[in-house]
Amino acid sequence: MASRQLDTLVFSRELNKHVRQRWAFRATSLVDAENWQARVRPGLVRLLGGFPERCSLEPEVIATVEQPGYTRHTVLFQSRENLTVYAYLLLPEHYTAPGPAVICLPGHGRGVDDIVGIAEDGALRTTYGGYQNDFALQCVHNGLAVLAVEPLGFGHRRDEAARERGAEASSCQPAAGAALLFGQTMVGWRVWDVIRALDYLKTRPEIDAGRVACCGISGGGTITFFAACCEPRLKAAYMSGSYNTFADSIMSLSHCIDNYVPGIMRYAETYDMAGLIAPRLFFVESGAQDPIFPVEATRYAVSRACEVYRVFGAESNLGVE
């Protein structure tokens, strides 16, 4: 008789030992690597639940505010027929158009307001603040245009029950659960918003649509990663506080359900998927004491991603801090 085993984590890790991932990156030449990308990228989209047909964006600027050094436009556009994206377009005062832009994605918390310097009472912070350190404003103050997108389930895009619980509450759990019931994922829903954000930026004469990056922290970093894997138009990806291995983080530690993609462990690890971003610019930032993205696993995932980037002849395009 097999030895008794009651620990769920031990069970999960044992399962993972016996999985032969179908999309593991084994290419040894650039041609093989590009063929791997052509095969895996559509497969990843299917695993995320697929993307809908594009609808009309119906873009609208609903408010414009002049701030010291930049202008903030509040914009709405449709990502789907029945779903609206809320975002801030920030244009630096001294900006040569058409110029580069960054799509900025916040992590769990108050949502997009918390990365553009808007305090909970609606006032504008005078110094960078919050755990996300107003990174969208940091981009603007470094001369980049920004489209700061509200993720589905945060801030301005929550259900009424979450709004009643306060500014920090999200509707991730019921919404991500609903996505799973439809055979889709919250990751896929949010990635499609990023793809449509790119479509929106293409309509803005101020923006060079061929020079758009994506930047996110925590849950926003996760979407940055998946969006860059799915959408080659993103020229660079900067993810903070979220790059790790699935096995050591999402599989082994408690996370919001919006992080989960059913079946992904059977297909690829994060370092394999980095091959869908290569040879584009990819930068990883990780906290040495982050309790849910263990730093040693991040270091391992980066080292494996470096091997992937080396096949593309682009190892210098992958950075880490």
C-alpha positions as protocol buffer text, in pm:
chain_id: "A"
residue {
  index: 1
  type: MET
  ca { x: 0 y: 0 z: 0 }
}
residue {
  index: 2
  type: ALA
  ca { x: 123 y: 350 z: -79 }
}
residue {
  index: 3
  type: SER
  ca { x: 216 y: 567 z: 217 }
}
residue {
  index: 4
  type: ARG
  ca { x: -61 y: 786 z: 353 }
}
residue {
  index: 5
  type: GLN
  ca { x: -52 y: 1150 z: 241 }
}
residue {
  index: 6
  type: LEU
  ca { x: -289 y: 1424 z: 361 }
}
residue {
  index: 7
  type: ASP
  ca { x: -105 y: 1741 z: 256 }
}
residue {
  index: 8
  type: THR
  ca { x: -264 y: 1912 z: -49 }
}
residue {
  index: 9
  type: LEU
  ca { x: 52 y: 2107 z: -137 }
}
residue {
  index: 10
  type: VAL
  ca { x: 265 y: 1793 z: -136 }
}
residue {
  index: 11
  type: PHE
  ca { x: 4 y: 1632 z: -359 }
}
residue {
  index: 12
  type: SER
  ca { x: 10 y: 1925 z: -605 }
}
residue {
  index: 13
  type: ARG
  ca { x: 387 y: 1929 z: -623 }
}
residue {
  index: 14
  type: GLU
  ca { x: 397 y: 1555 z: -680 }
}
residue {
  index: 15
  type: LEU
  ca { x: 152 y: 1596 z: -970 }
}
residue {
  index: 16
  type: ASN
  ca { x: 375 y: 1863 z: -1120 }
}
residue {
  index: 17
  type: LYS
  ca { x: 679 y: 1634 z: -1112 }
}
residue {
  index: 18
  type: HIS
  ca { x: 510 y: 1401 z: -1360 }
}
residue {
  index: 19
  type: VAL
  ca { x: 384 y: 1663 z: -1606 }
}
residue {
  index: 20
  type: ARG
  ca { x: 557 y: 1687 z: -1942 }
}
residue {
  index: 21
  type: GLN
  ca { x: 465 y: 2036 z: -2053 }
}
residue {
  index: 22
  type: ARG
  ca { x: 357 y: 2045 z: -2416 }
}
residue {
  index: 23
  type: TRP
  ca { x: 490 y: 2395 z: -2486 }
}
residue {
  index: 24
  type: ALA
  ca { x: 823 y: 2365 z: -2308 }
}
residue {
  index: 25
  type: PHE
  ca { x: 1077 y: 2575 z: -2499 }
}
residue {
  index: 26
  type: ARG
  ca { x: 1326 y: 2332 z: -2653 }
}
residue {
  index: 27
  type: ALA
  ca { x: 1428 y: 2529 z: -2963 }
}
residue {
  index: 28
  type: THR
  ca { x: 1799 y: 2546 z: -3038 }
}
residue {
  index: 29
  type: SER
  ca { x: 1792 y: 2779 z: -3339 }
}
residue {
  index: 30
  type: LEU
  ca { x: 1620 y: 3103 z: -3431 }
}
residue {
  index: 31
  type: VAL
  ca { x: 1410 y: 2928 z: -3697 }
}
residue {
  index: 32
  type: ASP
  ca { x: 1295 y: 2666 z: -3446 }
}
residue {
  index: 33
  type: ALA
  ca { x: 1218 y: 2938 z: -3192 }
}
residue {
  index: 34
  type: GLU
  ca { x: 1007 y: 3137 z: -3438 }
}
residue {
  index: 35
  type: ASN
  ca { x: 820 y: 2822 z: -3540 }
}
residue {
  index: 36
  type: TRP
  ca { x: 757 y: 2752 z: -3170 }
}
residue {
  index: 37
  type: GLN
  ca { x: 612 y: 3103 z: -3128 }
}
residue {
  index: 38
  type: ALA
  ca { x: 383 y: 3060 z: -3429 }
}
residue {
  index: 39
  type: ARG
  ca { x: 248 y: 2736 z: -3279 }
}
residue {
  index: 40
  type: VAL
  ca { x: 223 y: 2837 z: -2913 }
}
residue {
  index: 41
  type: ARG
  ca { x: 84 y: 3192 z: -2926 }
}
residue {
  index: 42
  type: PRO
  ca { x: -258 y: 3092 z: -3071 }
}
residue {
  index: 43
  type: GLY
  ca { x: -264 y: 2802 z: -2828 }
}
residue {
  index: 44
  type: LEU
  ca { x: -216 y: 3037 z: -2535 }
}
residue {
  index: 45
  type: VAL
  ca { x: -502 y: 3256 z: -2657 }
}
residue {
  index: 46
  type: ARG
  ca { x: -725 y: 2948 z: -2664 }
}
residue {
  index: 47
  type: LEU
  ca { x: -614 y: 2852 z: -2312 }
}
residue {
  index: 48
  type: LEU
  ca { x: -707 y: 3201 z: -2188 }
}
residue {
  index: 49
  type: GLY
  ca { x: -1059 y: 3143 z: -2323 }
}
residue {
  index: 50
  type: GLY
  ca { x: -1018 y: 3305 z: -2664 }
}
residue {
  index: 51
  type: PHE
  ca { x: -1074 y: 3663 z: -2773 }
}
residue {
  index: 52
  type: PRO
  ca { x: -1393 y: 3813 z: -2919 }
}
residue {
  index: 53
  type: GLU
  ca { x: -1433 y: 3986 z: -3252 }
}
residue {
  index: 54
  type: ARG
  ca { x: -1335 y: 4351 z: -3242 }
}
residue {
  index: 55
  type: CYS
  ca { x: -1622 y: 4593 z: -3193 }
}
residue {
  index: 56
  type: SER
  ca { x: -1628 y: 4967 z: -3256 }
}
residue {
  index: 57
  type: LEU
  ca { x: -1415 y: 5148 z: -2996 }
}
residue {
  index: 58
  type: GLU
  ca { x: -1661 y: 5438 z: -2962 }
}
residue {
  index: 59
  type: PRO
  ca { x: -1394 y: 5644 z: -2782 }
}
residue {
  index: 60
  type: GLU
  ca { x: -1495 y: 5938 z: -2566 }
}
residue {
  index: 61
  type: VAL
  ca { x: -1302 y: 6189 z: -2357 }
}
residue {
  index: 62
  type: ILE
  ca { x: -1522 y: 6265 z: -2058 }
}
residue {
  index: 63
  type: ALA
  ca { x: -1288 y: 6499 z: -1866 }
}
residue {
  index: 64
  type: THR
  ca { x: -965 y: 6691 z: -1918 }
}
residue {
  index: 65
  type: VAL
  ca { x: -755 y: 6831 z: -1633 }
}
residue {
  index: 66
  type: GLU
  ca { x: -435 y: 7032 z: -1663 }
}
residue {
  index: 67
  type: GLN
  ca { x: -177 y: 6927 z: -1405 }
}
residue {
  index: 68
  type: PRO
  ca { x: 175 y: 7060 z: -1345 }
}
residue {
  index: 69
  type: GLY
  ca { x: 383 y: 6915 z: -1627 }
}
residue {
  index: 70
  type: TYR
  ca { x: 112 y: 6712 z: -1801 }
}
residue {
  index: 71
  type: THR
  ca { x: -251 y: 6691 z: -1911 }
}
residue {
  index: 72
  type: ARG
  ca { x: -481 y: 6415 z: -1787 }
}
residue {
  index: 73
  type: HIS
  ca { x: -768 y: 6303 z: -2010 }
}
residue {
  index: 74
  type: THR
  ca { x: -1027 y: 6062 z: -1870 }
}
residue {
  index: 75
  type: VAL
  ca { x: -1128 y: 5836 z: -2157 }
}
residue {
  index: 76
  type: LEU
  ca { x: -1382 y: 5561 z: -2220 }
}
residue {
  index: 77
  type: PHE
  ca { x: -1382 y: 5308 z: -2503 }
}
residue {
  index: 78
  type: GLN
  ca { x: -1544 y: 4975 z: -2575 }
}
residue {
  index: 79
  type: SER
  ca { x: -1339 y: 4657 z: -2551 }
}
residue {
  index: 80
  type: ARG
  ca { x: -1650 y: 4448 z: -2622 }
}
residue {
  index: 81
  type: GLU
  ca { x: -2004 y: 4533 z: -2727 }
}
residue {
  index: 82
  type: ASN
  ca { x: -2120 y: 4531 z: -2365 }
}
residue {
  index: 83
  type: LEU
  ca { x: -1801 y: 4622 z: -2176 }
}
residue {
  index: 84
  type: THR
  ca { x: -1641 y: 4964 z: -2136 }
}
residue {
  index: 85
  type: VAL
  ca { x: -1279 y: 5042 z: -2047 }
}
residue {
  index: 86
  type: TYR
  ca { x: -1203 y: 5334 z: -1813 }
}
residue {
  index: 87
  type: ALA
  ca { x: -858 y: 5488 z: -1853 }
}
residue {
  index: 88
  type: TYR
  ca { x: -648 y: 5800 z: -1810 }
}
residue {
  index: 89
  type: LEU
  ca { x: -443 y: 5932 z: -2101 }
}
residue {
  index: 90
  type: LEU
  ca { x: -156 y: 6137 z: -1961 }
}
residue {
  index: 91
  type: LEU
  ca { x: 37 y: 6359 z: -2202 }
}
residue {
  index: 92
  type: PRO
  ca { x: 358 y: 6530 z: -2087 }
}
residue {
  index: 93
  type: GLU
  ca { x: 379 y: 6905 z: -2129 }
}
residue {
  index: 94
  type: HIS
  ca { x: 692 y: 6887 z: -2346 }
}
residue {
  index: 95
  type: TYR
  ca { x: 609 y: 6593 z: -2569 }
}
residue {
  index: 96
  type: THR
  ca { x: 709 y: 6559 z: -2932 }
}
residue {
  index: 97
  type: ALA
  ca { x: 421 y: 6401 z: -3119 }
}
residue {
  index: 98
  type: PRO
  ca { x: 390 y: 6138 z: -3240 }
}
residue {
  index: 99
  type: GLY
  ca { x: 586 y: 5988 z: -2952 }
}
residue {
  index: 100
  type: PRO
  ca { x: 621 y: 5673 z: -2741 }
}
residue {
  index: 101
  type: ALA
  ca { x: 364 y: 5558 z: -2487 }
}
residue {
  index: 102
  type: VAL
  ca { x: 327 y: 5311 z: -2202 }
}
residue {
  index: 103
  type: ILE
  ca { x: 12 y: 5121 z: -2107 }
}
residue {
  index: 104
  type: CYS
  ca { x: 20 y: 5116 z: -1725 }
}
residue {
  index: 105
  type: LEU
  ca { x: -171 y: 4853 z: -1525 }
}
residue {
  index: 106
  type: PRO
  ca { x: -218 y: 4874 z: -1146 }
}
residue {
  index: 107
  type: GLY
  ca { x: -220 y: 4583 z: -904 }
}
residue {
  index: 108
  type: HIS
  ca { x: -479 y: 4496 z: -641 }
}
residue {
  index: 109
  type: GLY
  ca { x: -593 y: 4797 z: -442 }
}
residue {
  index: 110
  type: ARG
  ca { x: -781 y: 5115 z: -531 }
}
residue {
  index: 111
  type: GLY
  ca { x: -719 y: 5066 z: -900 }
}
residue {
  index: 112
  type: VAL
  ca { x: -597 y: 5308 z: -1162 }
}
residue {
  index: 113
  type: ASP
  ca { x: -636 y: 5622 z: -948 }
}
residue {
  index: 114
  type: ASP
  ca { x: -359 y: 5491 z: -724 }
}
residue {
  index: 115
  type: ILE
  ca { x: -96 y: 5500 z: -1002 }
}
residue {
  index: 116
  type: VAL
  ca { x: -179 y: 5849 z: -1133 }
}
residue {
  index: 117
  type: GLY
  ca { x: -153 y: 6031 z: -800 }
}
residue {
  index: 118
  type: ILE
  ca { x: -522 y: 6057 z: -715 }
}
residue {
  index: 119
  type: ALA
  ca { x: -573 y: 6006 z: -342 }
}
residue {
  index: 120
  type: GLU
  ca { x: -879 y: 5832 z: -198 }
}
residue {
  index: 121
  type: ASP
  ca { x: -1045 y: 6169 z: -125 }
}
residue {
  index: 122
  type: GLY
  ca { x: -997 y: 6275 z: -490 }
}
residue {
  index: 123
  type: ALA
  ca { x: -713 y: 6516 z: -417 }
}
residue {
  index: 124
  type: LEU
  ca { x: -389 y: 6501 z: -614 }
}
residue {
  index: 125
  type: ARG
  ca { x: -87 y: 6375 z: -421 }
}
residue {
  index: 126
  type: THR
  ca { x: 207 y: 6614 z: -416 }
}
residue {
  index: 127
  type: THR
  ca { x: 465 y: 6332 z: -390 }
}
residue {
  index: 128
  type: TYR
  ca { x: 469 y: 5977 z: -524 }
}
residue {
  index: 129
  type: GLY
  ca { x: 275 y: 5752 z: -289 }
}
residue {
  index: 130
  type: GLY
  ca { x: 104 y: 5420 z: -229 }
}
residue {
  index: 131
  type: TYR
  ca { x: 270 y: 5081 z: -262 }
}
residue {
  index: 132
  type: GLN
  ca { x: 266 y: 5132 z: -640 }
}
residue {
  index: 133
  type: ASN
  ca { x: 454 y: 5461 z: -604 }
}
residue {
  index: 134
  type: ASP
  ca { x: 249 y: 5638 z: -874 }
}
residue {
  index: 135
  type: PHE
  ca { x: 447 y: 5462 z: -1147 }
}
residue {
  index: 136
  type: ALA
  ca { x: 225 y: 5600 z: -1423 }
}
residue {
  index: 137
  type: LEU
  ca { x: 323 y: 5952 z: -1317 }
}
residue {
  index: 138
  type: GLN
  ca { x: 687 y: 5846 z: -1305 }
}
residue {
  index: 139
  type: CYS
  ca { x: 657 y: 5747 z: -1672 }
}
residue {
  index: 140
  type: VAL
  ca { x: 500 y: 6084 z: -1757 }
}
residue {
  index: 141
  type: HIS
  ca { x: 767 y: 6275 z: -1568 }
}
residue {
  index: 142
  type: ASN
  ca { x: 1025 y: 6088 z: -1775 }
}
residue {
  index: 143
  type: GLY
  ca { x: 868 y: 6216 z: -2097 }
}
residue {
  index: 144
  type: LEU
  ca { x: 645 y: 5923 z: -2194 }
}
residue {
  index: 145
  type: ALA
  ca { x: 277 y: 5939 z: -2276 }
}
residue {
  index: 146
  type: VAL
  ca { x: 73 y: 5702 z: -2060 }
}
residue {
  index: 147
  type: LEU
  ca { x: -256 y: 5520 z: -2099 }
}
residue {
  index: 148
  type: ALA
  ca { x: -334 y: 5407 z: -1744 }
}
residue {
  index: 149
  type: VAL
  ca { x: -602 y: 5138 z: -1776 }
}
residue {
  index: 150
  type: GLU
  ca { x: -842 y: 5033 z: -1502 }
}
residue {
  index: 151
  type: PRO
  ca { x: -834 y: 4652 z: -1478 }
}
residue {
  index: 152
  type: LEU
  ca { x: -1165 y: 4474 z: -1479 }
}
residue {
  index: 153
  type: GLY
  ca { x: -1274 y: 4423 z: -1118 }
}
residue {
  index: 154
  type: PHE
  ca { x: -1081 y: 4720 z: -971 }
}
residue {
  index: 155
  type: GLY
  ca { x: -1169 y: 5080 z: -888 }
}
residue {
  index: 156
  type: HIS
  ca { x: -1403 y: 5224 z: -1151 }
}
residue {
  index: 157
  type: ARG
  ca { x: -1489 y: 4881 z: -1297 }
}
residue {
  index: 158
  type: ARG
  ca { x: -1634 y: 4687 z: -1001 }
}
residue {
  index: 159
  type: ASP
  ca { x: -1971 y: 4549 z: -907 }
}
residue {
  index: 160
  type: GLU
  ca { x: -2194 y: 4725 z: -654 }
}
residue {
  index: 161
  type: ALA
  ca { x: -2113 y: 4482 z: -371 }
}
residue {
  index: 162
  type: ALA
  ca { x: -1742 y: 4567 z: -398 }
}
residue {
  index: 163
  type: ARG
  ca { x: -1812 y: 4942 z: -410 }
}
residue {
  index: 164
  type: GLU
  ca { x: -2009 y: 4914 z: -85 }
}
residue {
  index: 165
  type: ARG
  ca { x: -1712 y: 4746 z: 87 }
}
residue {
  index: 166
  type: GLY
  ca { x: -1481 y: 5042 z: 25 }
}
residue {
  index: 167
  type: ALA
  ca { x: -1217 y: 5176 z: -212 }
}
residue {
  index: 168
  type: GLU
  ca { x: -972 y: 4886 z: -168 }
}
residue {
  index: 169
  type: ALA
  ca { x: -1226 y: 4610 z: -234 }
}
residue {
  index: 170
  type: SER
  ca { x: -1229 y: 4439 z: -572 }
}
residue {
  index: 171
  type: SER
  ca { x: -1484 y: 4225 z: -752 }
}
residue {
  index: 172
  type: CYS
  ca { x: -1211 y: 3989 z: -879 }
}
residue {
  index: 173
  type: GLN
  ca { x: -1344 y: 3679 z: -706 }
}
residue {
  index: 174
  type: PRO
  ca { x: -1700 y: 3670 z: -843 }
}
residue {
  index: 175
  type: ALA
  ca { x: -1597 y: 3804 z: -1185 }
}
residue {
  index: 176
  type: ALA
  ca { x: -1303 y: 3565 z: -1228 }
}
residue {
  index: 177
  type: GLY
  ca { x: -1524 y: 3280 z: -1109 }
}
residue {
  index: 178
  type: ALA
  ca { x: -1787 y: 3378 z: -1365 }
}
residue {
  index: 179
  type: ALA
  ca { x: -1522 y: 3376 z: -1637 }
}
residue {
  index: 180
  type: LEU
  ca { x: -1432 y: 3019 z: -1545 }
}
residue {
  index: 181
  type: LEU
  ca { x: -1798 y: 2918 z: -1564 }
}
residue {
  index: 182
  type: PHE
  ca { x: -1799 y: 3039 z: -1925 }
}
residue {
  index: 183
  type: GLY
  ca { x: -1476 y: 2852 z: -2006 }
}
residue {
  index: 184
  type: GLN
  ca { x: -1289 y: 3183 z: -2008 }
}
residue {
  index: 185
  type: THR
  ca { x: -1046 y: 3356 z: -1769 }
}
residue {
  index: 186
  type: MET
  ca { x: -1006 y: 3692 z: -1601 }
}
residue {
  index: 187
  type: VAL
  ca { x: -652 y: 3697 z: -1742 }
}
residue {
  index: 188
  type: GLY
  ca { x: -798 y: 3668 z: -2092 }
}
residue {
  index: 189
  type: TRP
  ca { x: -1058 y: 3937 z: -2025 }
}
residue {
  index: 190
  type: ARG
  ca { x: -793 y: 4180 z: -1900 }
}
residue {
  index: 191
  type: VAL
  ca { x: -546 y: 4099 z: -2176 }
}
residue {
  index: 192
  type: TRP
  ca { x: -814 y: 4178 z: -2434 }
}
residue {
  index: 193
  type: ASP
  ca { x: -858 y: 4519 z: -2268 }
}
residue {
  index: 194
  type: VAL
  ca { x: -484 y: 4581 z: -2321 }
}
residue {
  index: 195
  type: ILE
  ca { x: -511 y: 4479 z: -2686 }
}
residue {
  index: 196
  type: ARG
  ca { x: -801 y: 4720 z: -2730 }
}
residue {
  index: 197
  type: ALA
  ca { x: -603 y: 4988 z: -2545 }
}
residue {
  index: 198
  type: LEU
  ca { x: -341 y: 4950 z: -2818 }
}
residue {
  index: 199
  type: ASP
  ca { x: -616 y: 4992 z: -3076 }
}
residue {
  index: 200
  type: TYR
  ca { x: -728 y: 5308 z: -2897 }
}
residue {
  index: 201
  type: LEU
  ca { x: -376 y: 5454 z: -2889 }
}
residue {
  index: 202
  type: LYS
  ca { x: -354 y: 5397 z: -3264 }
}
residue {
  index: 203
  type: THR
  ca { x: -642 y: 5647 z: -3303 }
}
residue {
  index: 204
  type: ARG
  ca { x: -457 y: 5920 z: -3112 }
}
residue {
  index: 205
  type: PRO
  ca { x: -243 y: 6143 z: -3338 }
}
residue {
  index: 206
  type: GLU
  ca { x: -14 y: 6222 z: -3044 }
}
residue {
  index: 207
  type: ILE
  ca { x: 98 y: 5859 z: -3014 }
}
residue {
  index: 208
  type: ASP
  ca { x: 341 y: 5659 z: -3226 }
}
residue {
  index: 209
  type: ALA
  ca { x: 152 y: 5327 z: -3222 }
}
residue {
  index: 210
  type: GLY
  ca { x: 472 y: 5147 z: -3321 }
}
residue {
  index: 211
  type: ARG
  ca { x: 640 y: 5250 z: -2995 }
}
residue {
  index: 212
  type: VAL
  ca { x: 410 y: 5130 z: -2717 }
}
residue {
  index: 213
  type: ALA
  ca { x: 521 y: 4936 z: -2409 }
}
residue {
  index: 214
  type: CYS
  ca { x: 327 y: 4781 z: -2120 }
}
residue {
  index: 215
  type: CYS
  ca { x: 411 y: 4818 z: -1752 }
}
residue {
  index: 216
  type: GLY
  ca { x: 236 y: 4670 z: -1448 }
}
residue {
  index: 217
  type: ILE
  ca { x: 282 y: 4576 z: -1085 }
}
residue {
  index: 218
  type: SER
  ca { x: 153 y: 4268 z: -902 }
}
residue {
  index: 219
  type: GLY
  ca { x: -175 y: 4169 z: -1073 }
}
residue {
  index: 220
  type: GLY
  ca { x: -101 y: 4436 z: -1334 }
}
residue {
  index: 221
  type: GLY
  ca { x: 238 y: 4275 z: -1388 }
}
residue {
  index: 222
  type: THR
  ca { x: 71 y: 3942 z: -1453 }
}
residue {
  index: 223
  type: ILE
  ca { x: -147 y: 4099 z: -1723 }
}
residue {
  index: 224
  type: THR
  ca { x: 156 y: 4279 z: -1867 }
}
residue {
  index: 225
  type: PHE
  ca { x: 326 y: 3940 z: -1902 }
}
residue {
  index: 226
  type: PHE
  ca { x: 33 y: 3762 z: -2066 }
}
residue {
  index: 227
  type: ALA
  ca { x: -45 y: 4062 z: -2287 }
}
residue {
  index: 228
  type: ALA
  ca { x: 312 y: 4077 z: -2415 }
}
residue {
  index: 229
  type: CYS
  ca { x: 299 y: 3702 z: -2481 }
}
residue {
  index: 230
  type: CYS
  ca { x: -21 y: 3737 z: -2685 }
}
residue {
  index: 231
  type: GLU
  ca { x: 29 y: 4075 z: -2855 }
}
residue {
  index: 232
  type: PRO
  ca { x: 348 y: 4130 z: -3061 }
}
residue {
  index: 233
  type: ARG
  ca { x: 262 y: 4500 z: -3111 }
}
residue {
  index: 234
  type: LEU
  ca { x: 381 y: 4567 z: -2755 }
}
residue {
  index: 235
  type: LYS
  ca { x: 746 y: 4662 z: -2799 }
}
residue {
  index: 236
  type: ALA
  ca { x: 850 y: 4618 z: -2435 }
}
residue {
  index: 237
  type: ALA
  ca { x: 716 y: 4463 z: -2115 }
}
residue {
  index: 238
  type: TYR
  ca { x: 805 y: 4574 z: -1762 }
}
residue {
  index: 239
  type: MET
  ca { x: 657 y: 4362 z: -1484 }
}
residue {
  index: 240
  type: SER
  ca { x: 707 y: 4434 z: -1117 }
}
residue {
  index: 241
  type: GLY
  ca { x: 632 y: 4205 z: -825 }
}
residue {
  index: 242
  type: SER
  ca { x: 485 y: 3913 z: -1018 }
}
residue {
  index: 243
  type: TYR
  ca { x: 738 y: 3723 z: -1233 }
}
residue {
  index: 244
  type: ASN
  ca { x: 807 y: 3385 z: -1077 }
}
residue {
  index: 245
  type: THR
  ca { x: 735 y: 3021 z: -1156 }
}
residue {
  index: 246
  type: PHE
  ca { x: 377 y: 2898 z: -1155 }
}
residue {
  index: 247
  type: ALA
  ca { x: 491 y: 2602 z: -943 }
}
residue {
  index: 248
  type: ASP
  ca { x: 645 y: 2810 z: -662 }
}
residue {
  index: 249
  type: SER
  ca { x: 391 y: 3090 z: -652 }
}
residue {
  index: 250
  type: ILE
  ca { x: 46 y: 3054 z: -807 }
}
residue {
  index: 251
  type: MET
  ca { x: 36 y: 2677 z: -754 }
}
residue {
  index: 252
  type: SER
  ca { x: 189 y: 2671 z: -406 }
}
residue {
  index: 253
  type: LEU
  ca { x: 67 y: 2989 z: -235 }
}
residue {
  index: 254
  type: SER
  ca { x: -271 y: 3153 z: -189 }
}
residue {
  index: 255
  type: HIS
  ca { x: -350 y: 3407 z: -462 }
}
residue {
  index: 256
  type: CYS
  ca { x: -658 y: 3585 z: -592 }
}
residue {
  index: 257
  type: ILE
  ca { x: -848 y: 3361 z: -833 }
}
residue {
  index: 258
  type: ASP
  ca { x: -791 y: 3617 z: -1110 }
}
residue {
  index: 259
  type: ASN
  ca { x: -434 y: 3477 z: -1147 }
}
residue {
  index: 260
  type: TYR
  ca { x: -539 y: 3128 z: -1251 }
}
residue {
  index: 261
  type: VAL
  ca { x: -543 y: 2987 z: -1603 }
}
residue {
  index: 262
  type: PRO
  ca { x: -690 y: 2635 z: -1604 }
}
residue {
  index: 263
  type: GLY
  ca { x: -456 y: 2374 z: -1745 }
}
residue {
  index: 264
  type: ILE
  ca { x: -154 y: 2599 z: -1792 }
}
residue {
  index: 265
  type: MET
  ca { x: 73 y: 2373 z: -1586 }
}
residue {
  index: 266
  type: ARG
  ca { x: 22 y: 2105 z: -1851 }
}
residue {
  index: 267
  type: TYR
  ca { x: 158 y: 2336 z: -2120 }
}
residue {
  index: 268
  type: ALA
  ca { x: 431 y: 2575 z: -2005 }
}
residue {
  index: 269
  type: GLU
  ca { x: 613 y: 2744 z: -1721 }
}
residue {
  index: 270
  type: THR
  ca { x: 670 y: 3118 z: -1707 }
}
residue {
  index: 271
  type: TYR
  ca { x: 1023 y: 3092 z: -1845 }
}
residue {
  index: 272
  type: ASP
  ca { x: 895 y: 2899 z: -2146 }
}
residue {
  index: 273
  type: MET
  ca { x: 633 y: 3165 z: -2207 }
}
residue {
  index: 274
  type: ALA
  ca { x: 904 y: 3432 z: -2201 }
}
residue {
  index: 275
  type: GLY
  ca { x: 988 y: 3292 z: -2544 }
}
residue {
  index: 276
  type: LEU
  ca { x: 665 y: 3452 z: -2670 }
}
residue {
  index: 277
  type: ILE
  ca { x: 801 y: 3793 z: -2567 }
}
residue {
  index: 278
  type: ALA
  ca { x: 1152 y: 3739 z: -2704 }
}
residue {
  index: 279
  type: PRO
  ca { x: 1336 y: 3905 z: -2864 }
}
residue {
  index: 280
  type: ARG
  ca { x: 1149 y: 4216 z: -2745 }
}
residue {
  index: 281
  type: LEU
  ca { x: 1254 y: 4411 z: -2435 }
}
residue {
  index: 282
  type: PHE
  ca { x: 1150 y: 4241 z: -2111 }
}
residue {
  index: 283
  type: PHE
  ca { x: 1236 y: 4371 z: -1763 }
}
residue {
  index: 284
  type: VAL
  ca { x: 1158 y: 4198 z: -1433 }
}
residue {
  index: 285
  type: GLU
  ca { x: 1150 y: 4371 z: -1095 }
}
residue {
  index: 286
  type: SER
  ca { x: 1110 y: 4157 z: -783 }
}
residue {
  index: 287
  type: GLY
  ca { x: 1105 y: 4221 z: -409 }
}
residue {
  index: 288
  type: ALA
  ca { x: 1362 y: 4025 z: -210 }
}
residue {
  index: 289
  type: GLN
  ca { x: 1108 y: 3980 z: 71 }
}
residue {
  index: 290
  type: ASP
  ca { x: 792 y: 3935 z: -138 }
}
residue {
  index: 291
  type: PRO
  ca { x: 598 y: 3660 z: 47 }
}
residue {
  index: 292
  type: ILE
  ca { x: 386 y: 3542 z: -248 }
}
residue {
  index: 293
  type: PHE
  ca { x: 646 y: 3559 z: -526 }
}
residue {
  index: 294
  type: PRO
  ca { x: 951 y: 3394 z: -363 }
}
residue {
  index: 295
  type: VAL
  ca { x: 1266 y: 3567 z: -482 }
}
residue {
  index: 296
  type: GLU
  ca { x: 1468 y: 3247 z: -534 }
}
residue {
  index: 297
  type: ALA
  ca { x: 1202 y: 3119 z: -772 }
}
residue {
  index: 298
  type: THR
  ca { x: 1211 y: 3454 z: -953 }
}
residue {
  index: 299
  type: ARG
  ca { x: 1588 y: 3425 z: -991 }
}
residue {
  index: 300
  type: TYR
  ca { x: 1548 y: 3073 z: -1127 }
}
residue {
  index: 301
  type: ALA
  ca { x: 1273 y: 3177 z: -1370 }
}
residue {
  index: 302
  type: VAL
  ca { x: 1487 y: 3467 z: -1495 }
}
residue {
  index: 303
  type: SER
  ca { x: 1789 y: 3240 z: -1544 }
}
residue {
  index: 304
  type: ARG
  ca { x: 1578 y: 3000 z: -1750 }
}
residue {
  index: 305
  type: ALA
  ca { x: 1428 y: 3290 z: -1949 }
}
residue {
  index: 306
  type: CYS
  ca { x: 1783 y: 3406 z: -2022 }
}
residue {
  index: 307
  type: GLU
  ca { x: 1849 y: 3068 z: -2187 }
}
residue {
  index: 308
  type: VAL
  ca { x: 1542 y: 3124 z: -2404 }
}
residue {
  index: 309
  type: TYR
  ca { x: 1648 y: 3477 z: -2499 }
}
residue {
  index: 310
  type: ARG
  ca { x: 1994 y: 3347 z: -2587 }
}
residue {
  index: 311
  type: VAL
  ca { x: 1841 y: 3131 z: -2863 }
}
residue {
  index: 312
  type: PHE
  ca { x: 1695 y: 3451 z: -3012 }
}
residue {
  index: 313
  type: GLY
  ca { x: 2035 y: 3622 z: -2988 }
}
residue {
  index: 314
  type: ALA
  ca { x: 1873 y: 3880 z: -2760 }
}
residue {
  index: 315
  type: GLU
  ca { x: 1998 y: 3803 z: -2409 }
}
residue {
  index: 316
  type: SER
  ca { x: 2075 y: 4173 z: -2352 }
}
residue {
  index: 317
  type: ASN
  ca { x: 1703 y: 4252 z: -2399 }
}
residue {
  index: 318
  type: LEU
  ca { x: 1611 y: 4074 z: -2074 }
}
residue {
  index: 319
  type: GLY
  ca { x: 1680 y: 4263 z: -1751 }
}
residue {
  index: 320
  type: VAL
  ca { x: 1615 y: 4204 z: -1382 }
}
residue {
  index: 321
  type: GLU
  ca { x: 1641 y: 4387 z: -1051 }
}
